[in-house]
Amino acid sequence: MILPSPPRKGVYIMPKAKTEKPTIASFTRLIEKKREGNEYTDEEIRSIVDAILDEEMPEYQQAAWVMTTFFQGMSAQEIANFTEEMMLSGEVIEMMDVSRPKIEKYSTGGVGDKTTLVLGPLAAASGVAMPMMNGDDEEHLTSTTEKLKAIPKVNTDIDLDDFTDQVRKLGCAFAERHAEISPVESILYDLRQKIGAIPSIPFITAGTLSRKLAAGAEGVVVDIKWGKGSFITNAEDAKQLARSLTRVGRALKRRCVALVTDNNQPLGSCVGPSLELKEALDLLKGEGPEDLQDLVLKLGMEIVRLAGVAGSTLSAKQTVRKAIDEGTALQKLKDIVEYQGGDPKLLDNPEKLPTAKHTKKLTAPKRGYVHTIDAGQLARGVQILVHGEDSKKFDPACGVAELCKVGTQMKQGEPLMVIHYNDEKRLKVAMDYFKAAYRLAPKRPNPVPLVVERVA
């Protein structure tokens, strides 16, 4: 292993073997090879990743290659090679002096999901190091770092050296995606957005693992959400992605476990940065909505077991409960907030966090049971309140709270939700989405399990 000069603490660039630079014609042959359903060699994958990083492969050929791979797929070994090459396309954080097991948590992004804010400090309080670096594909509505920014002066744009120092000292850091971590993955993600290729299992798998492993993780606990509140709308696709992530993780000799969870309705009782932060604080006190408490417990147990901190299911449950019941997880979040520039005293006084000036109730138009909630429509409405239609002004105080869940019996005129807003124009646009989100029916719907499947 060759360290750069001068070496940066905990960060290295793995040297690559030099390969002959391919030409545009050879890129065409590689595209044709995948078009015919054939498998790439390690050298071919390396040449593609290097060419993208060095801007030698034209974007039109990158797009053709991405779409060809989207339809033809990759084998587990191809994805493993692709993951490793993307990981090594930038800087790799190595925390050899951190004695704690280093486990990351990845979520495909879900409406109302604030579990990461809870699991980071909870894991750190349980003896696990969690180097949490937010990715674009984990942001279905507002990212974990945006929720944290509801606390004034909190800094999430952290230098890599400071990031590793914080994980070393506190066991957890919340950072925005760093440009030097898996840069080819970032290039390809932007391209996939442009050409409609986001839900690609090979790219999601390789992108997720390349980022998490490059950021210092030894293992990953994955929450694959499916439904209208996630970009994965089909349960079978979610299960397939979970199997892909765990299989490729094993191929790379890394620990990985995945839960497939339902997100056809929002998690918890609120959506919006400040509101979700307040709900996360409730969860760290052992309170809050039942569905979120259940998911935090299940994911927390997976984290401590994967880390080897707890051996059995019972000891894992006891470890997670202890960190919450004794208040050590909440104290750890306060330590993290203070270290990242915020005032930890605000966490003892949530009413001092950003609060909207106005509230408005959305009432049920008729009697019936809440049959479905289109979490995607709800998310779009909240996005307008928080960011506006042009995304120029971030307002963390806005969102929706006191959400009635699927199965709730409603009378005409009873509130389905309470909208928190500051701008009348934004509210007017958002209301159409909120009204379209709820569907009432005469009969109570059958309950859907929150955790659909566990894959390890």
C-alpha positions as a Markdown table, in Angstrom:
| # | Residue | x | y | z |
|---|---|---|---|---|
| 1 | Met | 0.0 | 0.0 | 0.0 |
| 2 | Ile | 1.5 | 3.3 | -1.1 |
| 3 | Leu | 0.5 | 6.4 | 0.9 |
| 4 | Pro | 0.3 | 9.8 | -0.8 |
| 5 | Ser | 2.9 | 12.4 | 0.2 |
| 6 | Pro | 2.3 | 14.1 | 2.5 |
| 7 | Pro | -0.1 | 11.4 | 4.0 |
| 8 | Arg | -3.5 | 12.5 | 5.2 |
| 9 | Lys | -4.7 | 11.0 | 8.5 |
| 10 | Gly | -6.8 | 7.9 | 7.9 |
| 11 | Val | -7.1 | 8.5 | 4.1 |
| 12 | Tyr | -5.3 | 6.9 | 1.3 |
| 13 | Ile | -5.5 | 6.4 | -2.5 |
| 14 | Met | -5.0 | 2.8 | -3.6 |
| 15 | Pro | -2.6 | 2.7 | -6.5 |
| 16 | Lys | -4.0 | 1.1 | -9.6 |
| 17 | Ala | -2.1 | -1.0 | -12.2 |
| 18 | Lys | -1.6 | 0.9 | -15.4 |
| 19 | Thr | -3.7 | -0.3 | -18.3 |
| 20 | Glu | -3.6 | 0.6 | -22.0 |
| 21 | Lys | -6.0 | 3.5 | -22.6 |
| 22 | Pro | -9.0 | 2.4 | -24.7 |
| 23 | Thr | -10.3 | 4.3 | -27.7 |
| 24 | Ile | -13.8 | 5.3 | -28.7 |
| 25 | Ala | -13.9 | 2.3 | -30.9 |
| 26 | Ser | -13.0 | 0.0 | -28.0 |
| 27 | Phe | -15.8 | 1.6 | -25.9 |
| 28 | Thr | -18.2 | 0.7 | -28.7 |
| 29 | Arg | -17.0 | -2.9 | -28.5 |
| 30 | Leu | -17.5 | -2.9 | -24.7 |
| 31 | Ile | -21.1 | -1.6 | -25.2 |
| 32 | Glu | -21.8 | -4.2 | -27.8 |
| 33 | Lys | -20.4 | -6.9 | -25.5 |
| 34 | Lys | -22.8 | -6.1 | -22.8 |
| 35 | Arg | -25.6 | -5.6 | -25.3 |
| 36 | Glu | -25.2 | -9.2 | -26.2 |
| 37 | Gly | -25.5 | -10.2 | -22.6 |
| 38 | Asn | -21.8 | -11.1 | -22.1 |
| 39 | Glu | -19.8 | -10.7 | -18.9 |
| 40 | Tyr | -17.0 | -8.2 | -18.5 |
| 41 | Thr | -13.5 | -9.1 | -17.3 |
| 42 | Asp | -11.9 | -7.3 | -14.4 |
| 43 | Glu | -9.7 | -5.3 | -16.8 |
| 44 | Glu | -12.6 | -4.2 | -18.9 |
| 45 | Ile | -14.5 | -2.9 | -15.9 |
| 46 | Arg | -11.4 | -1.1 | -14.8 |
| 47 | Ser | -10.9 | 0.5 | -18.2 |
| 48 | Ile | -14.5 | 1.8 | -18.2 |
| 49 | Val | -14.2 | 3.3 | -14.7 |
| 50 | Asp | -10.8 | 4.9 | -15.4 |
| 51 | Ala | -12.1 | 6.3 | -18.7 |
| 52 | Ile | -15.1 | 7.9 | -17.0 |
| 53 | Leu | -12.9 | 9.4 | -14.3 |
| 54 | Asp | -10.4 | 10.7 | -16.8 |
| 55 | Glu | -13.2 | 12.1 | -19.1 |
| 56 | Glu | -11.9 | 9.9 | -22.0 |
| 57 | Met | -15.3 | 8.2 | -22.5 |
| 58 | Pro | -17.7 | 10.6 | -24.2 |
| 59 | Glu | -21.0 | 11.1 | -22.3 |
| 60 | Tyr | -23.1 | 9.7 | -25.1 |
| 61 | Gln | -21.1 | 6.4 | -24.9 |
| 62 | Gln | -21.5 | 6.5 | -21.1 |
| 63 | Ala | -25.2 | 6.9 | -21.5 |
| 64 | Ala | -25.3 | 4.0 | -24.0 |
| 65 | Trp | -23.3 | 1.8 | -21.7 |
| 66 | Val | -25.5 | 2.7 | -18.7 |
| 67 | Met | -28.7 | 1.9 | -20.5 |
| 68 | Thr | -27.3 | -1.3 | -22.0 |
| 69 | Thr | -26.3 | -2.4 | -18.5 |
| 70 | Phe | -29.7 | -1.3 | -17.1 |
| 71 | Phe | -31.4 | -3.8 | -19.4 |
| 72 | Gln | -28.8 | -6.6 | -19.4 |
| 73 | Gly | -27.7 | -6.4 | -15.8 |
| 74 | Met | -24.4 | -7.7 | -14.3 |
| 75 | Ser | -23.4 | -10.8 | -12.5 |
| 76 | Ala | -22.6 | -10.7 | -8.8 |
| 77 | Gln | -18.8 | -10.9 | -9.6 |
| 78 | Glu | -19.1 | -8.1 | -12.2 |
| 79 | Ile | -20.9 | -5.9 | -9.6 |
| 80 | Ala | -18.2 | -6.7 | -7.0 |
| 81 | Asn | -15.5 | -5.7 | -9.4 |
| 82 | Phe | -17.4 | -2.6 | -10.4 |
| 83 | Thr | -17.9 | -1.7 | -6.7 |
| 84 | Glu | -14.2 | -2.0 | -6.0 |
| 85 | Glu | -13.1 | 0.0 | -9.0 |
| 86 | Met | -15.5 | 2.8 | -8.2 |
| 87 | Met | -14.4 | 2.8 | -4.5 |
| 88 | Leu | -10.8 | 3.1 | -5.7 |
| 89 | Ser | -11.6 | 5.9 | -8.1 |
| 90 | Gly | -11.2 | 8.4 | -5.3 |
| 91 | Glu | -10.0 | 8.5 | -1.7 |
| 92 | Val | -10.5 | 5.7 | 0.7 |
| 93 | Ile | -10.8 | 6.4 | 4.4 |
| 94 | Glu | -8.9 | 3.8 | 6.5 |
| 95 | Met | -9.5 | 4.0 | 10.3 |
| 96 | Met | -7.1 | 1.3 | 11.5 |
| 97 | Asp | -6.6 | 3.1 | 14.8 |
| 98 | Val | -10.4 | 3.0 | 15.6 |
| 99 | Ser | -10.8 | -0.1 | 17.7 |
| 100 | Arg | -14.6 | -0.1 | 17.4 |
| 101 | Pro | -16.3 | -2.1 | 14.6 |
| 102 | Lys | -17.2 | 0.3 | 11.8 |
| 103 | Ile | -20.8 | -0.2 | 10.5 |
| 104 | Glu | -22.7 | 2.1 | 8.1 |
| 105 | Lys | -26.4 | 2.3 | 7.6 |
| 106 | Tyr | -27.9 | 2.8 | 4.1 |
| 107 | Ser | -31.5 | 3.5 | 3.2 |
| 108 | Thr | -33.0 | 3.8 | -0.2 |
| 109 | Gly | -34.8 | 6.9 | 1.1 |
| 110 | Gly | -38.3 | 7.0 | 2.5 |
| 111 | Val | -40.9 | 9.6 | 3.3 |
| 112 | Gly | -40.9 | 10.3 | 7.1 |
| 113 | Asp | -37.8 | 8.2 | 7.7 |
| 114 | Lys | -35.7 | 9.8 | 10.4 |
| 115 | Thr | -34.2 | 6.5 | 11.7 |
| 116 | Thr | -30.6 | 7.5 | 10.7 |
| 117 | Leu | -30.7 | 10.4 | 13.1 |
| 118 | Val | -31.5 | 7.9 | 15.9 |
| 119 | Leu | -29.3 | 5.0 | 14.8 |
| 120 | Gly | -26.1 | 6.9 | 14.5 |
| 121 | Pro | -25.9 | 8.0 | 18.1 |
| 122 | Leu | -27.6 | 4.8 | 19.3 |
| 123 | Ala | -24.9 | 2.7 | 17.7 |
| 124 | Ala | -22.1 | 5.0 | 18.9 |
| 125 | Ala | -23.5 | 4.7 | 22.5 |
| 126 | Ser | -23.4 | 0.9 | 22.1 |
| 127 | Gly | -19.8 | 0.6 | 21.1 |
| 128 | Val | -20.1 | 0.8 | 17.3 |
| 129 | Ala | -18.4 | 3.4 | 15.1 |
| 130 | Met | -20.8 | 4.8 | 12.4 |
| 131 | Pro | -19.1 | 7.0 | 9.7 |
| 132 | Met | -22.4 | 8.4 | 8.3 |
| 133 | Met | -21.8 | 10.1 | 5.0 |
| 134 | Asn | -25.1 | 11.1 | 3.2 |
| 135 | Gly | -25.6 | 10.0 | -0.4 |
| 136 | Asp | -27.8 | 11.6 | -3.1 |
| 137 | Asp | -29.8 | 8.3 | -3.5 |
| 138 | Glu | -30.7 | 8.4 | 0.3 |
| 139 | Glu | -32.6 | 11.6 | -0.1 |
| 140 | His | -36.2 | 11.0 | -1.2 |
| 141 | Leu | -37.3 | 14.3 | 0.3 |
| 142 | Thr | -34.9 | 15.9 | 2.8 |
| 143 | Ser | -31.6 | 14.4 | 3.7 |
| 144 | Thr | -30.4 | 13.4 | 7.2 |
| 145 | Thr | -28.0 | 16.4 | 7.0 |
| 146 | Glu | -30.8 | 18.8 | 6.2 |
| 147 | Lys | -32.8 | 17.5 | 9.1 |
| 148 | Leu | -29.8 | 18.1 | 11.3 |
| 149 | Lys | -29.5 | 21.6 | 9.9 |
| 150 | Ala | -32.7 | 22.5 | 11.6 |
| 151 | Ile | -30.3 | 23.1 | 14.5 |
| 152 | Pro | -28.7 | 26.5 | 13.8 |
| 153 | Lys | -25.0 | 26.6 | 13.0 |
| 154 | Val | -24.6 | 22.8 | 12.7 |
| 155 | Asn | -21.9 | 22.1 | 10.1 |
| 156 | Thr | -22.3 | 18.9 | 7.9 |
| 157 | Asp | -19.8 | 20.0 | 5.2 |
| 158 | Ile | -16.9 | 18.2 | 6.9 |
| 159 | Asp | -13.4 | 17.8 | 5.7 |
| 160 | Leu | -12.3 | 14.2 | 5.4 |
| 161 | Asp | -9.7 | 14.6 | 8.2 |
| 162 | Asp | -12.2 | 16.1 | 10.5 |
| 163 | Phe | -14.7 | 13.4 | 9.6 |
| 164 | Thr | -12.3 | 10.6 | 10.6 |
| 165 | Asp | -11.3 | 12.5 | 13.8 |
| 166 | Gln | -14.9 | 12.8 | 14.8 |
| 167 | Val | -15.6 | 9.2 | 14.3 |
| 168 | Arg | -12.5 | 8.3 | 16.2 |
| 169 | Lys | -13.5 | 10.5 | 19.2 |
| 170 | Leu | -17.3 | 10.2 | 19.3 |
| 171 | Gly | -18.0 | 7.1 | 17.3 |
| 172 | Cys | -20.3 | 8.9 | 14.8 |
| 173 | Ala | -20.3 | 11.8 | 12.4 |
| 174 | Phe | -23.0 | 13.1 | 10.1 |
| 175 | Ala | -21.5 | 14.4 | 6.9 |
| 176 | Glu | -22.6 | 15.4 | 3.4 |
| 177 | Arg | -21.3 | 13.4 | 0.5 |
| 178 | His | -17.7 | 14.3 | -0.2 |
| 179 | Ala | -16.5 | 14.8 | -3.8 |
| 180 | Glu | -13.4 | 12.8 | -3.2 |
| 181 | Ile | -15.4 | 9.7 | -2.1 |
| 182 | Ser | -16.2 | 7.4 | -5.1 |
| 183 | Pro | -16.3 | 10.2 | -7.6 |
| 184 | Val | -17.2 | 7.9 | -10.6 |
| 185 | Glu | -20.3 | 6.8 | -8.7 |
| 186 | Ser | -21.3 | 10.5 | -8.4 |
| 187 | Ile | -20.8 | 11.0 | -12.1 |
| 188 | Leu | -22.8 | 8.0 | -13.1 |
| 189 | Tyr | -25.6 | 8.9 | -10.6 |
| 190 | Asp | -26.0 | 12.3 | -12.2 |
| 191 | Leu | -26.1 | 10.7 | -15.7 |
| 192 | Arg | -28.6 | 8.1 | -14.6 |
| 193 | Gln | -30.9 | 10.9 | -13.4 |
| 194 | Lys | -30.7 | 12.5 | -16.8 |
| 195 | Ile | -31.5 | 9.3 | -18.8 |
| 196 | Gly | -34.1 | 7.7 | -16.5 |
| 197 | Ala | -31.9 | 4.9 | -15.2 |
| 198 | Ile | -32.0 | 5.4 | -11.4 |
| 199 | Pro | -33.7 | 2.1 | -10.5 |
| 200 | Ser | -30.9 | -0.1 | -11.7 |
| 201 | Ile | -29.9 | -2.9 | -9.3 |
| 202 | Pro | -26.2 | -3.2 | -10.5 |
| 203 | Phe | -25.7 | 0.6 | -10.2 |
| 204 | Ile | -27.5 | 1.0 | -6.9 |
| 205 | Thr | -25.6 | -2.0 | -5.4 |
| 206 | Ala | -22.1 | -0.9 | -6.7 |
| 207 | Gly | -22.8 | 2.8 | -5.9 |
| 208 | Thr | -24.0 | 2.1 | -2.4 |
| 209 | Leu | -21.2 | -0.2 | -1.4 |
| 210 | Ser | -18.4 | 1.8 | -3.1 |
| 211 | Arg | -19.4 | 4.9 | -1.1 |
| 212 | Lys | -19.9 | 3.2 | 2.2 |
| 213 | Leu | -16.8 | 1.2 | 2.1 |
| 214 | Ala | -14.7 | 4.1 | 0.8 |
| 215 | Ala | -16.0 | 6.2 | 3.8 |
| 216 | Gly | -14.6 | 3.7 | 6.2 |
| 217 | Ala | -17.3 | 1.1 | 6.8 |
| 218 | Glu | -16.4 | -2.5 | 7.4 |
| 219 | Gly | -20.0 | -3.6 | 7.1 |
| 220 | Val | -23.4 | -2.2 | 6.1 |
| 221 | Val | -26.9 | -2.5 | 7.4 |
| 222 | Val | -29.4 | -1.7 | 4.6 |
| 223 | Asp | -33.0 | -0.6 | 4.8 |
| 224 | Ile | -34.5 | -1.2 | 1.4 |
| 225 | Lys | -37.8 | 0.7 | 1.3 |
| 226 | Trp | -40.5 | 0.0 | -1.3 |
| 227 | Gly | -43.8 | 1.7 | -2.1 |
| 228 | Lys | -45.0 | 5.1 | -3.1 |
| 229 | Gly | -42.8 | 6.7 | -0.5 |
| 230 | Ser | -39.6 | 5.4 | -2.2 |
| 231 | Phe | -38.1 | 5.3 | -5.7 |
| 232 | Ile | -38.5 | 1.5 | -5.5 |
| 233 | Thr | -42.2 | 0.9 | -6.0 |
| 234 | Asn | -42.3 | -2.9 | -6.2 |
| 235 | Ala | -41.7 | -5.3 | -3.3 |
| 236 | Glu | -40.0 | -7.9 | -5.5 |
| 237 | Asp | -37.6 | -5.3 | -6.9 |
| 238 | Ala | -36.7 | -4.3 | -3.3 |
| 239 | Lys | -36.1 | -8.0 | -2.4 |
| 240 | Gln | -33.9 | -8.4 | -5.5 |
| 241 | Leu | -31.9 | -5.4 | -4.5 |
| 242 | Ala | -31.5 | -6.6 | -1.0 |
| 243 | Arg | -30.2 | -10.0 | -2.3 |
| 244 | Ser | -27.8 | -8.2 | -4.6 |
| 245 | Leu | -26.3 | -6.0 | -1.9 |
| 246 | Thr | -25.8 | -8.9 | 0.5 |
| 247 | Arg | -24.4 | -11.2 | -2.2 |
| 248 | Val | -21.9 | -8.6 | -3.5 |
| 249 | Gly | -21.0 | -7.6 | 0.1 |
| 250 | Arg | -20.0 | -11.3 | 0.7 |
| 251 | Ala | -18.0 | -11.3 | -2.5 |
| 252 | Leu | -16.0 | -8.3 | -1.2 |
| 253 | Lys | -15.6 | -10.1 | 2.1 |
| 254 | Arg | -17.7 | -7.4 | 3.9 |
| 255 | Arg | -20.5 | -7.9 | 6.3 |
| 256 | Cys | -23.9 | -6.9 | 5.0 |
| 257 | Val | -27.5 | -7.5 | 6.1 |
| 258 | Ala | -30.7 | -6.0 | 4.6 |
| 259 | Leu | -34.3 | -5.4 | 5.7 |
| 260 | Val | -37.0 | -4.8 | 3.1 |
| 261 | Thr | -39.5 | -2.4 | 4.6 |
| 262 | Asp | -42.8 | -1.0 | 3.6 |
| 263 | Asn | -43.1 | 2.7 | 2.7 |
| 264 | Asn | -46.4 | 3.0 | 1.1 |
| 265 | Gln | -47.3 | 5.4 | 3.9 |
| 266 | Pro | -45.1 | 7.9 | 5.7 |
| 267 | Leu | -43.0 | 6.6 | 8.6 |
| 268 | Gly | -44.0 | 8.1 | 11.9 |
| 269 | Ser | -46.5 | 11.0 | 12.4 |
| 270 | Cys | -44.7 | 13.9 | 10.6 |
| 271 | Val | -42.7 | 14.9 | 7.5 |
| 272 | Gly | -40.4 | 17.9 | 7.4 |
| 273 | Pro | -36.9 | 18.7 | 8.7 |
| 274 | Ser | -37.5 | 20.3 | 12.1 |
| 275 | Leu | -40.6 | 18.2 | 12.8 |
| 276 | Glu | -38.7 | 15.0 | 12.0 |
| 277 | Leu | -35.8 | 16.1 | 14.2 |
| 278 | Lys | -38.2 | 16.6 | 17.1 |
| 279 | Glu | -39.7 | 13.1 | 16.4 |
| 280 | Ala | -36.1 | 11.6 | 16.4 |
| 281 | Leu | -35.6 | 13.2 | 19.8 |
| 282 | Asp | -38.8 | 11.5 | 21.0 |
| 283 | Leu | -37.4 | 8.1 | 19.7 |
| 284 | Leu | -34.2 | 8.6 | 21.6 |
| 285 | Lys | -36.2 | 9.0 | 24.8 |
| 286 | Gly | -38.1 | 5.8 | 24.1 |
| 287 | Glu | -41.2 | 7.6 | 22.9 |
| 288 | Gly | -42.7 | 8.4 | 19.5 |
| 289 | Pro | -44.8 | 6.6 | 16.9 |
| 290 | Glu | -45.0 | 2.8 | 17.2 |
| 291 | Asp | -43.9 | 2.0 | 13.7 |
| 292 | Leu | -40.7 | 4.1 | 14.1 |
| 293 | Gln | -39.9 | 2.6 | 17.5 |
| 294 | Asp | -40.3 | -0.9 | 15.9 |
| 295 | Leu | -38.0 | -0.1 | 12.9 |
| 296 | Val | -35.4 | 1.6 | 15.1 |
| 297 | Leu | -35.3 | -1.4 | 17.4 |
| 298 | Lys | -35.0 | -3.9 | 14.5 |
| 299 | Leu | -32.3 | -1.9 | 12.6 |
| 300 | Gly | -30.4 | -1.2 | 15.8 |
| 301 | Met | -30.4 | -4.9 | 16.6 |
| 302 | Glu | -29.0 | -5.7 | 13.2 |
| 303 | Ile | -26.3 | -3.0 | 13.6 |
| 304 | Val | -25.0 | -4.3 | 17.0 |
| 305 | Arg | -25.1 | -7.9 | 15.9 |
| 306 | Leu | -23.3 | -7.2 | 12.6 |
| 307 | Ala | -20.7 | -5.4 | 14.6 |
| 308 | Gly | -20.2 | -8.3 | 17.0 |
| 309 | Val | -21.1 | -6.1 | 20.0 |
| 310 | Ala | -24.1 | -8.5 | 20.7 |
| 311 | Gly | -24.2 | -12.1 | 19.9 |
| 312 | Ser | -27.8 | -13.2 | 20.3 |
| 313 | Thr | -31.1 | -11.6 | 19.3 |
| 314 | Leu | -31.9 | -11.2 | 23.0 |
| 315 | Ser | -28.6 | -9.5 | 23.9 |
| 316 | Ala | -28.9 | -7.2 | 20.8 |
| 317 | Lys | -32.3 | -6.1 | 21.9 |
| 318 | Gln | -31.1 | -5.5 | 25.4 |
| 319 | Thr | -28.1 | -3.5 | 24.1 |
| 320 | Val | -30.3 | -1.2 | 22.0 |
| 321 | Arg | -32.9 | -0.8 | 24.8 |
| 322 | Lys | -30.2 | 0.1 | 27.3 |
| 323 | Ala | -28.7 | 2.8 | 25.1 |
| 324 | Ile | -32.2 | 4.4 | 24.9 |
| 325 | Asp | -33.5 | 3.8 | 28.4 |
| 326 | Glu | -30.3 | 5.1 | 30.1 |
| 327 | Gly | -30.2 | 8.2 | 27.9 |
| 328 | Thr | -26.7 | 7.5 | 26.5 |
| 329 | Ala | -27.9 | 7.5 | 22.9 |
| 330 | Leu | -29.5 | 10.9 | 23.4 |
| 331 | Gln | -26.4 | 12.2 | 25.1 |
| 332 | Lys | -24.3 | 11.0 | 22.2 |
| 333 | Leu | -26.5 | 13.0 | 19.7 |
| 334 | Lys | -25.9 | 16.1 | 21.9 |
| 335 | Asp | -22.1 | 15.4 | 21.7 |
| 336 | Ile | -22.3 | 15.1 | 18.0 |
| 337 | Val | -24.3 | 18.3 | 17.6 |
| 338 | Glu | -21.9 | 20.2 | 19.8 |
| 339 | Tyr | -18.9 | 18.8 | 17.9 |
| 340 | Gln | -20.4 | 19.9 | 14.6 |
| 341 | Gly | -21.0 | 23.5 | 15.7 |
| 342 | Gly | -24.6 | 23.4 | 17.0 |
| 343 | Asp | -26.0 | 24.2 | 20.5 |
| 344 | Pro | -26.8 | 20.8 | 22.3 |
| 345 | Lys | -29.1 | 22.7 | 24.7 |
| 346 | Leu | -31.6 | 23.0 | 22.0 |
| 347 | Leu | -32.1 | 19.3 | 22.1 |
| 348 | Asp | -33.4 | 19.6 | 25.7 |
| 349 | Asn | -35.8 | 22.3 | 24.5 |
| 350 | Pro | -37.3 | 21.1 | 21.2 |
| 351 | Glu | -39.8 | 23.9 | 21.2 |
| 352 | Lys | -36.9 | 26.3 | 20.5 |
| 353 | Leu | -36.1 | 24.5 | 17.2 |
| 354 | Pro | -37.5 | 26.2 | 14.0 |
| 355 | Thr | -41.2 | 26.4 | 14.2 |
| 356 | Ala | -43.6 | 27.5 | 11.5 |
| 357 | Lys | -45.7 | 30.7 | 12.1 |
| 358 | His | -49.0 | 29.1 | 10.8 |
| 359 | Thr | -50.8 | 25.8 | 10.9 |
| 360 | Lys | -53.7 | 24.5 | 8.9 |
| 361 | Lys | -55.8 | 21.3 | 9.2 |
| 362 | Leu | -56.6 | 19.2 | 6.2 |
| 363 | Thr | -59.9 | 17.6 | 7.1 |
| 364 | Ala | -61.5 | 14.3 | 5.9 |
| 365 | Pro | -64.1 | 15.1 | 3.1 |
| 366 | Lys | -66.3 | 12.1 | 4.2 |
| 367 | Arg | -66.6 | 9.3 | 6.7 |
| 368 | Gly | -64.6 | 6.1 | 6.3 |
| 369 | Tyr | -61.3 | 4.5 | 7.0 |
| 370 | Val | -57.9 | 5.7 | 5.7 |
| 371 | His | -57.4 | 3.1 | 3.0 |
| 372 | Thr | -54.2 | 4.3 | 1.3 |
| 373 | Ile | -51.8 | 7.2 | 1.7 |
| 374 | Asp | -49.8 | 8.2 | -1.4 |
| 375 | Ala | -46.5 | 9.1 | 0.4 |
| 376 | Gly | -45.1 | 10.4 | -2.9 |
| 377 | Gln | -47.8 | 13.0 | -3.2 |
| 378 | Leu | -47.4 | 13.9 | 0.4 |
| 379 | Ala | -43.6 | 14.3 | -0.1 |
| 380 | Arg | -44.1 | 16.6 | -3.0 |
| 381 | Gly | -46.3 | 18.8 | -1.0 |
| 382 | Val | -43.8 | 19.0 | 1.8 |
| 383 | Gln | -41.0 | 19.6 | -0.6 |
| 384 | Ile | -42.8 | 22.7 | -1.9 |
| 385 | Leu | -43.4 | 24.0 | 1.6 |
| 386 | Val | -39.7 | 23.4 | 2.6 |
| 387 | His | -37.9 | 24.3 | -0.6 |
| 388 | Gly | -40.4 | 26.2 | -2.8 |
| 389 | Glu | -40.9 | 25.3 | -6.4 |
| 390 | Asp | -37.5 | 26.6 | -7.4 |
| 391 | Ser | -35.6 | 25.1 | -4.4 |
| 392 | Lys | -33.9 | 28.4 | -3.6 |
| 393 | Lys | -35.0 | 29.0 | -0.1 |
| 394 | Phe | -34.7 | 26.2 | 2.5 |
| 395 | Asp | -37.3 | 26.5 | 5.3 |
| 396 | Pro | -36.7 | 23.7 | 7.9 |
| 397 | Ala | -39.7 | 24.7 | 10.0 |
| 398 | Cys | -42.3 | 23.6 | 7.4 |
| 399 | Gly | -44.0 | 20.2 | 6.9 |
| 400 | Val | -46.9 | 18.1 | 8.1 |
| 401 | Ala | -47.6 | 16.6 | 11.5 |
| 402 | Glu | -50.2 | 14.5 | 13.3 |
| 403 | Leu | -50.7 | 12.3 | 10.2 |
| 404 | Cys | -53.5 | 9.9 | 10.4 |
| 405 | Lys | -52.2 | 6.4 | 9.4 |
| 406 | Val | -53.7 | 3.7 | 7.2 |
| 407 | Gly | -56.6 | 2.0 | 9.0 |
| 408 | Thr | -57.6 | 5.1 | 11.0 |
| 409 | Gln | -61.4 | 5.5 | 11.2 |
| 410 | Met | -62.4 | 9.1 | 10.3 |
| 411 | Lys | -65.5 | 11.2 | 10.6 |
| 412 | Gln | -66.2 | 13.9 | 8.1 |
| 413 | Gly | -64.4 | 17.1 | 9.1 |
| 414 | Glu | -61.8 | 15.4 | 11.4 |
| 415 | Pro | -58.2 | 16.4 | 10.6 |
| 416 | Leu | -56.2 | 14.0 | 8.5 |
| 417 | Met | -53.0 | 16.1 | 9.1 |
| 418 | Val | -51.8 | 19.4 | 10.4 |
| 419 | Ile | -49.8 | 21.5 | 7.9 |
| 420 | His | -47.1 | 23.7 | 9.2 |
| 421 | Tyr | -46.2 | 26.6 | 6.9 |
| 422 | Asn | -44.8 | 30.1 | 6.6 |
| 423 | Asp | -45.7 | 31.1 | 3.0 |
| 424 | Glu | -49.3 | 31.3 | 1.7 |
| 425 | Lys | -48.2 | 30.9 | -1.9 |
| 426 | Arg | -46.3 | 27.7 | -1.2 |
| 427 | Leu | -49.3 | 26.4 | 0.8 |
| 428 | Lys | -51.7 | 27.0 | -2.0 |
| 429 | Val | -49.6 | 24.9 | -4.4 |
| 430 | Ala | -48.9 | 22.2 | -1.8 |
| 431 | Met | -52.5 | 21.7 | -0.9 |
| 432 | Asp | -53.4 | 20.0 | -4.2 |
| 433 | Tyr | -50.8 | 17.3 | -3.4 |
| 434 | Phe | -51.9 | 16.9 | 0.2 |
| 435 | Lys | -55.5 | 16.4 | -0.9 |
| 436 | Ala | -54.5 | 13.8 | -3.4 |
| 437 | Ala | -52.5 | 11.9 | -0.9 |
| 438 | Tyr | -55.4 | 10.4 | 1.1 |
| 439 | Arg | -58.0 | 7.9 | 0.0 |
| 440 | Leu | -60.9 | 6.9 | 2.3 |
| 441 | Ala | -63.0 | 3.7 | 2.0 |
| 442 | Pro | -65.9 | 2.2 | 3.8 |
| 443 | Lys | -64.0 | -0.9 | 5.0 |
| 444 | Arg | -60.8 | -1.0 | 7.1 |
| 445 | Pro | -57.9 | -2.2 | 5.0 |
| 446 | Asn | -55.8 | -5.3 | 6.0 |
| 447 | Pro | -52.6 | -4.3 | 7.9 |
| 448 | Val | -49.3 | -4.6 | 6.0 |
| 449 | Pro | -46.2 | -5.7 | 7.9 |
| 450 | Leu | -43.5 | -3.0 | 8.2 |
| 451 | Val | -40.6 | -5.4 | 7.7 |
| 452 | Val | -41.4 | -7.6 | 4.6 |
| 453 | Glu | -38.2 | -9.6 | 4.5 |
| 454 | Arg | -34.7 | -10.0 | 6.1 |
| 455 | Val | -31.8 | -10.9 | 3.8 |
| 456 | Ala | -28.3 | -11.8 | 5.1 |
